[in-house]
């Protein structure tokens, strides 16, 4: 850089000198006295020729190239390497003891499972963390679903009506402990025979919130869980009134799972009522609210009914990741897949890309259906039980939560 700066400075001086010579020649040409011109013309012509000859001799040729000649002094490094000495240290502490699963604090709810564990009471070995493993629900290989320091973890996105095996181990700097005893857990079972014969979709007046099914009658669901894991099979006044009935269509007697809106993950402007089955918003801007249950496999359908619809807003319905933007219309980012609709037409939107405009909108009393098929990896929408447009999205994979965005002009 210094060489280039010096060359720039040199060229600048030469350009200034040459420009001065040109200006002087122009003034000489303006001389009205022929004798005066003849007296200086010979010397001036020689000076111009000299400048012209010297102009292109090396001045404009770069003194530096893009190839640098660098010398690496590795002598100090080689000296340090030769002075290295390795000493085998004796193990200062043993590996941890196997953790103990606390059955009284383990439970399932819909397609989520909560597990809790602790170190043996008399163990004094320091533990740096734990590794929780689950199988695939079909007796397959175990996979890591949580690694961390917490002793309680909720795993979302499991299959409904499936049996999973879970185990945990501890680790520290010395090594990894043996596994705990294996715990077998059951996600939400099929509904009772009366519920299995309900017509599809389930009428709102007959939907009731399903209770969680813990491992035994003495277990209860804890209010909060420090550790959280999202298990995926491939690797380890805008108001809306939710029918809260998610219908899994995997068999002729469809099991039904119940969920409500989630105040914990919703935008602060969302207003909840009716045991979190009805939501509204106190802002004119779109705000996002999610359902409490996430899905990573299976076939799922749920409906939302429009209780109030004023001033032609554009509510959006669909699915989203847990970390979707909460202060924008659903589908504005790449974490949501949605259909937004007014009183005349609808569009599909993902990552702020609008596609498939379809005629037909919503009014007060309308019903919006969402069909999430994670077997075919597709998402389809309906309005008043008629499919709205083509298949909205394909190639879906991962953990998805029911999602809605709304402002104060709608109630669902």
C-alpha positions as CSV (number, residue, x, y, z in Angstrom):
1,X,0.0,0.0,0.0
2,X,2.9,2.4,0.8
3,X,4.4,1.7,-2.7
4,X,1.1,2.4,-4.4
5,X,0.6,5.6,-2.4
6,X,4.1,6.8,-3.4
7,X,3.4,6.0,-7.1
8,X,0.1,7.9,-6.9
9,X,1.8,10.9,-5.4
10,X,4.5,10.8,-8.1
11,X,1.9,10.6,-10.9
12,X,-0.1,13.4,-9.4
13,X,3.0,15.7,-9.4
14,X,3.8,14.8,-13.0
15,X,0.2,15.4,-14.1
16,X,0.3,18.8,-12.4
17,X,3.5,19.7,-14.2
18,X,2.3,18.5,-17.6
19,X,-1.0,20.4,-17.1
20,X,1.0,23.6,-16.3
21,X,3.0,23.1,-19.5
22,X,-0.1,22.8,-21.6
23,X,-1.6,25.9,-20.1
24,X,1.7,27.8,-20.8
25,X,1.7,26.7,-24.4
26,X,-1.9,27.9,-24.9
27,X,-0.9,31.3,-23.6
28,X,2.1,31.4,-25.9
29,X,-0.1,30.6,-28.9
30,X,-2.2,33.7,-28.0
31,X,0.9,35.9,-28.4
32,X,0.1,38.7,-30.9
33,X,3.7,39.7,-31.6
34,X,5.2,37.3,-34.2
35,X,8.8,38.2,-33.2
36,X,8.1,37.5,-29.6
37,X,6.6,34.1,-30.5
38,X,9.6,33.1,-32.6
39,X,12.0,33.9,-29.8
40,X,10.5,31.3,-27.5
41,X,8.9,28.8,-29.9
42,X,12.0,26.7,-30.5
43,X,12.7,26.1,-26.8
44,X,9.0,25.5,-26.1
45,X,8.8,22.9,-28.9
46,X,11.8,21.0,-27.5
47,X,10.3,21.1,-24.0
48,X,7.0,19.7,-25.3
49,X,8.8,16.9,-27.1
50,X,10.9,16.0,-24.0
51,X,7.8,15.8,-21.9
52,X,6.0,13.6,-24.5
53,X,9.0,11.3,-24.7
54,X,9.2,10.9,-20.9
55,X,5.5,10.6,-20.3
56,X,5.1,6.9,-21.0
57,X,8.5,5.7,-19.7
58,X,7.5,3.6,-16.7
59,X,5.4,6.3,-15.0
60,X,2.1,4.5,-15.7
61,X,3.4,1.0,-15.1
62,X,2.3,-0.4,-11.7
63,X,5.2,-0.9,-9.4
64,X,3.3,-3.7,-7.5
65,X,1.6,-6.9,-8.7
66,X,-1.1,-8.9,-7.1
67,X,1.5,-11.6,-6.2
68,X,3.2,-10.8,-2.9
69,X,6.5,-12.3,-1.9
70,X,5.9,-13.3,1.7
71,X,8.3,-15.0,4.1
72,X,6.9,-16.9,7.0
73,X,9.2,-17.1,10.0
74,X,8.3,-20.4,11.6
75,X,11.4,-20.8,13.8
76,X,9.7,-19.8,17.1
77,X,6.9,-22.2,16.4
78,X,9.2,-25.1,15.6
79,X,11.1,-24.3,18.8
80,X,7.9,-24.4,20.9
81,X,6.9,-27.7,19.3
82,X,10.2,-29.3,20.1
83,X,9.9,-28.2,23.7
84,X,6.5,-29.8,24.2
85,X,6.3,-32.5,26.8
86,X,3.3,-34.8,27.4
87,X,2.4,-36.1,30.8
88,X,-0.3,-38.6,31.5
89,X,-2.5,-37.4,34.3
90,X,-4.2,-39.8,36.7
91,X,-8.0,-39.7,36.7
92,X,-9.0,-37.4,39.5
93,X,-12.7,-38.4,39.7
94,X,-14.9,-41.3,38.6
95,X,-17.7,-41.1,36.0
96,X,-21.1,-40.2,37.3
97,X,-23.6,-42.8,38.6
98,X,-26.6,-43.6,36.4
99,X,-29.4,-41.0,36.9
100,X,-32.7,-42.1,38.4
101,X,-35.9,-41.3,36.5
102,X,-38.5,-39.7,38.8
103,X,-41.7,-41.5,37.9
104,X,-43.9,-39.2,40.0
105,X,-42.9,-36.2,37.8
106,X,-43.0,-37.9,34.4
107,X,-46.2,-37.7,32.3
108,X,-47.6,-37.3,28.8
109,X,-50.0,-34.8,27.4
110,X,-51.4,-35.2,23.8
111,X,-48.2,-35.9,21.8
112,X,-45.8,-34.4,24.2
113,X,-43.9,-36.2,27.0
114,X,-42.2,-34.7,30.1
115,X,-39.4,-36.6,31.8
116,X,-37.6,-35.8,35.0
117,X,-34.6,-37.4,36.6
118,X,-32.0,-36.9,39.4
119,X,-28.7,-38.2,40.6
120,X,-28.7,-40.9,43.3
121,X,-29.1,-39.4,46.7
122,X,-25.7,-40.6,48.0
123,X,-23.7,-39.7,44.9
124,X,-21.0,-37.1,45.3
125,X,-19.5,-37.2,41.8
126,X,-19.8,-33.9,40.0
127,X,-22.1,-34.0,36.9
128,X,-21.7,-31.5,34.0
129,X,-24.8,-32.5,32.1
130,X,-27.3,-35.1,30.9
131,X,-28.2,-36.8,27.7
132,X,-31.8,-37.9,27.2
133,X,-32.6,-40.5,24.5
134,X,-35.9,-41.7,23.0
135,X,-36.6,-44.4,20.4
136,X,-38.8,-43.8,17.4
137,X,-42.0,-45.2,18.9
138,X,-41.6,-48.4,17.0
139,X,-38.9,-50.1,18.9
140,X,-36.2,-48.7,16.8
141,X,-32.8,-47.2,17.7
142,X,-32.5,-44.6,20.5
143,X,-31.7,-41.0,19.5
144,X,-30.5,-38.0,21.5
145,X,-33.3,-35.5,22.0
146,X,-31.8,-33.3,24.7
147,X,-28.3,-32.5,26.0
148,X,-27.9,-30.1,28.8
149,X,-27.7,-29.4,32.6
150,X,-31.4,-29.4,33.3
151,X,-33.0,-32.4,35.0
152,X,-36.4,-32.1,33.4
153,X,-37.3,-32.0,29.7
154,X,-40.5,-31.8,27.5
155,X,-40.3,-33.6,24.2
156,X,-42.8,-32.3,21.6
157,X,-44.0,-33.6,18.2
158,X,-44.3,-37.3,19.0
159,X,-46.8,-39.7,17.4
160,X,-50.3,-39.9,19.0
161,X,-51.3,-43.2,20.5
162,X,-47.7,-44.5,20.4
163,X,-45.4,-46.2,22.9
164,X,-41.9,-44.7,23.4
165,X,-38.9,-45.8,25.4
166,X,-36.8,-43.3,27.2
167,X,-33.5,-43.4,29.0
168,X,-31.0,-40.8,30.3
169,X,-27.3,-40.8,31.2
170,X,-25.0,-38.3,32.9
171,X,-21.5,-37.1,31.9
172,X,-18.5,-35.1,33.2
173,X,-15.0,-34.5,32.1
174,X,-14.0,-38.0,33.0
175,X,-16.6,-39.8,30.9
176,X,-20.2,-40.9,30.6
177,X,-22.3,-42.8,33.1
178,X,-24.3,-46.0,32.4
179,X,-27.9,-45.5,31.3
180,X,-30.7,-45.2,33.7
181,X,-33.5,-47.7,33.7
182,X,-35.6,-47.5,30.5
183,X,-39.0,-45.9,31.0
184,X,-41.8,-46.9,28.7
185,X,-44.3,-44.1,28.1
186,X,-47.6,-43.8,26.1
187,X,-48.8,-40.7,24.2
188,X,-52.4,-39.8,24.1
189,X,-54.6,-42.8,23.3
190,X,-57.6,-43.1,21.1
191,X,-60.7,-41.4,22.4
192,X,-63.5,-43.4,23.9
193,X,-65.8,-45.3,21.7
194,X,-68.5,-42.6,21.9
195,X,-66.0,-40.0,20.7
196,X,-64.7,-42.3,17.9
197,X,-68.1,-42.3,16.3
198,X,-68.4,-38.6,16.1
199,X,-69.0,-37.2,12.6
200,X,-66.2,-35.3,11.0
201,X,-65.6,-32.5,11.6
202,X,-66.6,-32.7,15.3
203,X,-69.4,-30.2,16.2
204,X,-68.2,-27.5,18.6
205,X,-70.9,-28.2,21.1
206,X,-69.6,-31.8,21.5
207,X,-65.9,-30.9,21.8
208,X,-64.5,-31.1,25.3
209,X,-60.9,-30.7,26.5
210,X,-59.2,-34.1,26.8
211,X,-57.4,-34.7,30.0
212,X,-53.7,-35.6,30.0
213,X,-52.9,-39.3,30.3
214,X,-50.0,-39.7,32.8
215,X,-48.2,-43.0,33.3
216,X,-50.3,-43.8,36.4
217,X,-53.1,-42.2,38.3
218,X,-50.7,-40.8,40.9
219,X,-48.7,-38.7,38.5
220,X,-49.4,-35.1,37.6
221,X,-48.2,-32.6,35.1
222,X,-45.6,-30.1,36.4
223,X,-46.3,-26.4,35.7
224,X,-43.0,-25.5,34.0
225,X,-40.1,-27.3,32.4
226,X,-36.6,-25.7,32.2
227,X,-35.3,-28.1,29.5
228,X,-37.2,-28.4,26.2
229,X,-36.6,-30.5,23.1
230,X,-38.3,-30.7,19.7
231,X,-38.1,-34.3,18.5
232,X,-38.1,-34.7,14.7
233,X,-38.2,-38.1,13.0
234,X,-35.8,-37.3,10.2
235,X,-32.9,-36.8,12.7
236,X,-33.1,-36.9,16.0
237,X,-59.8,-6.6,18.2
238,X,-59.2,-9.4,15.5
239,X,-60.7,-12.4,17.4
240,X,-60.8,-16.0,16.4
241,X,-62.6,-18.8,18.3
242,X,-60.7,-22.1,18.1
243,X,-62.7,-25.3,18.1
244,X,-59.7,-26.7,20.0
245,X,-60.3,-30.1,18.3
246,X,-57.4,-31.4,16.4
247,X,-58.4,-34.6,14.5
248,X,-55.8,-37.2,13.6
249,X,-57.1,-39.1,10.6
250,X,-54.7,-42.1,10.6
251,X,-57.4,-44.8,11.0
252,X,-61.1,-45.3,10.6
253,X,-61.7,-44.6,14.3
254,X,-59.9,-41.3,14.3
255,X,-58.1,-40.4,17.6
256,X,-58.8,-36.9,18.7
257,X,-56.4,-34.6,20.5
258,X,-57.3,-31.4,22.2
259,X,-55.3,-28.2,22.3
260,X,-55.8,-24.5,23.1
261,X,-54.0,-21.3,22.2
262,X,-50.7,-20.7,24.0
263,X,-50.4,-17.5,26.0
264,X,-46.7,-18.2,26.7
265,X,-45.6,-17.9,23.1
266,X,-48.1,-15.4,21.8
267,X,-47.6,-11.6,21.1
268,X,-48.4,-9.4,24.1
269,X,-51.3,-7.7,22.2
270,X,-53.2,-11.0,21.9
271,X,-56.2,-11.2,24.3
272,X,-57.3,-14.7,25.5
273,X,-60.7,-15.8,26.8
274,X,-62.9,-18.9,27.1
275,X,-60.1,-21.0,28.7
276,X,-57.7,-19.9,25.9
277,X,-60.0,-21.3,23.2
278,X,-60.9,-17.8,22.0
279,X,-58.4,-15.1,21.0
280,X,-58.6,-11.4,20.0
281,X,-56.2,-8.6,19.6
282,X,-56.1,-5.0,20.9
283,X,-54.0,-3.7,18.0
284,X,-54.8,-2.7,14.4
285,X,-51.6,-4.5,13.4
286,X,-51.4,-8.2,12.8
287,X,-50.3,-10.3,15.7
288,X,-49.5,-14.1,15.9
289,X,-50.7,-16.7,18.3
290,X,-49.8,-20.4,18.3
291,X,-51.5,-23.6,19.5
292,X,-50.0,-25.4,22.4
293,X,-49.4,-28.7,20.5
294,X,-46.8,-29.3,17.9
295,X,-46.8,-32.0,15.2
296,X,-43.9,-33.6,13.4
297,X,-45.6,-36.7,11.9
298,X,-49.1,-38.1,11.2
299,X,-52.2,-36.6,9.6
300,X,-54.0,-33.7,11.4
301,X,-57.0,-31.5,10.9
302,X,-58.5,-28.7,12.9
303,X,-61.0,-25.9,12.4
304,X,-61.4,-22.3,13.5
305,X,-64.7,-20.4,13.4
306,X,-65.0,-16.7,12.7
307,X,-67.0,-15.2,15.6
308,X,-66.6,-11.6,14.4
309,X,-65.4,-10.0,11.2
310,X,-65.4,-6.1,10.9
311,X,-64.0,-3.7,8.3
312,X,-62.7,-6.5,5.9
313,X,-59.4,-7.4,7.6
314,X,-57.0,-10.2,6.4
315,X,-56.7,-12.8,9.1
316,X,-54.2,-15.6,8.3
317,X,-54.4,-19.3,9.2
318,X,-51.8,-22.1,9.0
319,X,-48.8,-23.6,10.8
320,X,-45.5,-22.2,12.0
321,X,-42.3,-22.9,13.8
322,X,-42.1,-22.1,17.5
323,X,-39.8,-19.1,16.7
324,X,-42.0,-17.5,14.1
325,X,-42.3,-13.7,14.0
326,X,-45.1,-12.6,16.4
327,X,-45.5,-9.0,15.2
328,X,-46.3,-9.5,11.5
329,X,-48.9,-11.3,9.4
330,X,-48.4,-15.1,9.4
331,X,-46.3,-16.1,6.4
332,X,-44.2,-12.9,6.3
333,X,-41.1,-14.9,7.3
334,X,-39.8,-18.4,6.4
335,X,-41.0,-19.8,9.7
336,X,-44.8,-19.9,8.7
337,X,-47.0,-21.4,6.0
338,X,-50.4,-19.7,5.8
339,X,-53.5,-18.7,3.9
340,X,-54.7,-15.1,4.4
341,X,-58.2,-14.3,3.4
342,X,-60.6,-11.3,3.2
343,X,-64.3,-11.3,2.4
344,X,-63.8,-12.0,-1.3
345,X,-60.6,-14.0,-1.9
346,X,-57.6,-15.7,-0.4
347,X,-53.9,-16.1,-1.0
348,X,-51.2,-18.6,0.2
349,X,-48.1,-17.0,1.7
350,X,-44.7,-18.2,2.9
351,X,-41.5,-16.2,3.3
352,X,-43.5,-13.1,2.1
353,X,-44.3,-14.8,-1.3
354,X,-48.0,-14.5,-2.3
355,X,-49.4,-17.3,-4.5
356,X,-52.6,-18.9,-5.8
357,X,-55.2,-16.1,-5.5
358,X,-58.5,-17.9,-5.1
359,X,-62.0,-16.5,-5.1
360,X,-64.2,-17.0,-2.0
361,X,-63.7,-15.3,1.3
362,X,-65.0,-15.4,4.9
363,X,-67.7,-13.7,6.9
364,X,-69.0,-13.9,10.4
365,X,-69.8,-17.5,11.2
366,X,-67.5,-18.9,8.6
367,X,-65.3,-21.9,9.3
368,X,-61.6,-22.3,8.2
369,X,-60.2,-25.8,8.1
370,X,-56.4,-26.7,8.2
371,X,-55.3,-30.1,7.0
372,X,-51.6,-30.9,7.8
373,X,-50.5,-34.2,6.2
374,X,-47.0,-34.9,7.4
375,X,-47.1,-38.3,5.7
376,X,-47.4,-36.7,2.3
377,X,-45.8,-33.5,3.7
378,X,-48.6,-31.2,2.4
379,X,-50.8,-28.4,3.8
380,X,-54.3,-27.8,2.5
381,X,-57.0,-25.3,3.5
382,X,-60.8,-25.2,3.4
383,X,-63.5,-22.6,4.0
384,X,-66.9,-23.9,5.2
385,X,-65.7,-27.5,4.5
386,X,-64.9,-26.8,0.8
387,X,-61.2,-26.9,-0.2
388,X,-59.9,-23.5,-0.9
389,X,-57.5,-23.5,-3.9
390,X,-55.0,-26.3,-4.7
391,X,-52.7,-28.0,-2.2
392,X,-51.1,-24.9,-0.6
393,X,-47.6,-26.2,0.4
394,X,-45.6,-29.3,-0.2
395,X,-42.3,-30.9,1.1
396,X,-43.0,-29.8,4.7
397,X,-40.8,-31.4,7.3
398,X,-40.1,-30.7,11.0
399,X,-42.2,-29.6,13.9
400,X,-45.2,-27.4,13.2
401,X,-47.6,-25.6,15.5
402,X,-51.2,-24.5,14.6
403,X,-51.0,-20.7,14.1
404,X,-53.2,-17.7,13.4
405,X,-52.5,-14.0,12.9
406,X,-55.2,-11.4,13.5
407,X,-55.9,-7.8,14.5
408,X,-58.7,-6.2,16.5
409,X,-61.3,-6.4,13.7
410,X,-61.7,-10.2,13.9
411,X,-62.6,-12.7,16.5
412,X,-61.9,-16.4,16.0
